[in-house]
Amino acid sequence: MSQPYHPIACSLHDELEALATLRRECRIVFRGVDDKAETVTDVIVDIFTREREEFLRLRNGTTIRLDRITNIDDKPFDESCRPS
C-alpha cells in the first residue's frame, strides 16, 4: 500500500480482537482501491502484523489494513494513535 500506515487506537484494536474471539459476523466498511468505500459482511478470523502494519483477515480470505477501516457494525472507526 502506498500510503503510510497510521496505528489505530488501542481501544479499537481491543474491539477487533473481541469480535475475532466471538467469531461473530460483522459488517465492515473500509477504504479500498482509489479510496472508494467498500463493504463486506464476514467473520474476522485473524489479526496480524506484517512489515509494521496491522491487518485483519476475514473468513472469506479478504485482508484489510486496520487503518483503512471506517465503520464496523454501524459504529464509526476513526480513532487512531496519530499525533494531534
C-alpha positions in Angstrom: 0.0 0.0 0.0 1.4 3.4 -0.9 0.0 5.4 1.9 1.9 5.3 5.3 0.3 3.2 8.0 -1.3 5.0 11.0 -1.7 2.8 14.0 -5.3 2.6 15.3 -6.3 3.3 18.9 -5.8 0.5 21.4 -9.5 0.6 22.3 -10.4 -0.1 18.6 -7.8 -2.9 18.4 -9.4 -4.4 21.5 -12.8 -4.3 19.9 -11.5 -6.1 16.8 -9.9 -8.8 19.0 -13.2 -9.3 20.8 -15.1 -9.7 17.5 -12.5 -12.2 16.3 -12.7 -14.2 19.6 -16.5 -14.3 19.4 -16.4 -15.4 15.7 -19.4 -13.2 15.2 -20.3 -11.9 11.7 -19.8 -8.2 11.4 -20.3 -5.6 8.7 -17.1 -3.7 7.9 -16.8 -0.6 5.8 -13.3 0.3 4.6 -11.5 2.4 2.1 -10.5 0.2 -0.8 -8.9 0.8 -4.1 -8.9 4.6 -5.0 -10.2 5.3 -1.5 -13.7 4.1 -2.5 -15.8 2.8 0.3 -16.2 -1.0 0.2 -18.5 -3.0 2.5 -18.1 -6.7 3.5 -20.0 -8.8 6.0 -18.0 -11.7 7.4 -16.2 -13.2 10.4 -12.8 -11.9 11.5 -10.5 -14.9 11.8 -7.1 -13.3 12.4 -5.5 -10.0 13.3 -1.8 -9.8 12.4 1.2 -7.5 11.8 3.2 -7.6 8.6 6.1 -5.1 8.0 5.0 -2.8 10.8 1.4 -2.6 9.5 -1.6 -4.2 11.2 -4.2 -6.2 9.2 -7.3 -8.4 9.8 -8.2 -11.5 7.7 -11.8 -12.5 7.1 -13.2 -16.0 6.8 -13.6 -15.3 3.0 -9.9 -14.6 2.7 -10.1 -10.8 2.4 -7.3 -9.0 4.1 -7.9 -5.4 5.3 -5.3 -3.0 6.7 -6.7 -1.7 10.0 -6.2 2.0 9.4 -8.4 1.6 6.2 -11.5 0.6 8.3 -14.1 3.4 8.7 -17.0 1.6 10.3 -17.8 -1.7 11.9 -21.5 -2.7 12.6 -22.5 1.0 12.0 -20.0 2.3 14.6 -17.5 4.9 13.4 -14.0 3.5 13.5 -11.9 6.6 13.1 -9.8 6.9 16.2 -6.1 6.5 15.7 -2.8 6.8 17.6 -1.8 9.6 15.2 -0.3 12.7 17.0 -2.6 15.7 17.1 
